[in-house]
């Protein structure tokens, strides 16, 4: 979804934007007024009488939905493995004279690395990081917080499972893989993976487009990006419209600050 670079905030009803703007239909003032009214309407509709029975019903319904999504994802993954050559043929890596072969793996964004690794996992904990080792993405020491971690929170040190096995901060390498190229930034080894982001309801955030991604003469747009929650398997090998490690901004309040 897109919206004009105006100070108003669009609201959502279902999966559709409530307000679209063109210079020939509504003024910015009119759109702001409509957006405020429709936001109140949506929030009022979502208020439910908070009885014990209603709470239990919502919990059960959410669990059924999560389980249904999980089964759908797992079936799609198993079918994908059956239909895809496990030895994916990757292009020749930069500077190397041989062709690298990489099996398709899973990049699970909800993984805390507490469970045993399987052959399907793309990343694993790097057990031999030392005080002098650096993350080549943020240049901080691997045993120090990532430069991109909020409030200098500790970040796991992970490496590619199989292949090159180079190590990075978890948040650094995950963000790079999703937003840039699916390759190791140290040796340019290429990887192919499918995203897995849990099975809860998706959360979204308005984000201002980076000016460098805007064509000359055009105004940067606000775009609605998914930041967490369920990703259907069909989106797996393509992280379009998804940014990890962010918080929900349904109405654009955070982005407006």
Secondary structure, DSSP 8 states (H G I E B T S, - for coil): -EE-S-SS---EETTEES----TTT--HHHHHHHHHHHHHHHHHHH-----HHHHHHHHHHHHHHHHHHHHHHHHHHHHHHHHS-SSEEEEE-TT-SSEEEE--EEEETT--S-S---TTBSEEE-TT--TT-B-TTT-SBTTS--TTSGGG----EEEESSTT--EEEHHHHHHHHHHS-SB-TTT--B--EEEE--SS--EEEEEE--GGGS-TT----EEEEEEES---GGGTT--TTB--S---BTTSTTTT-
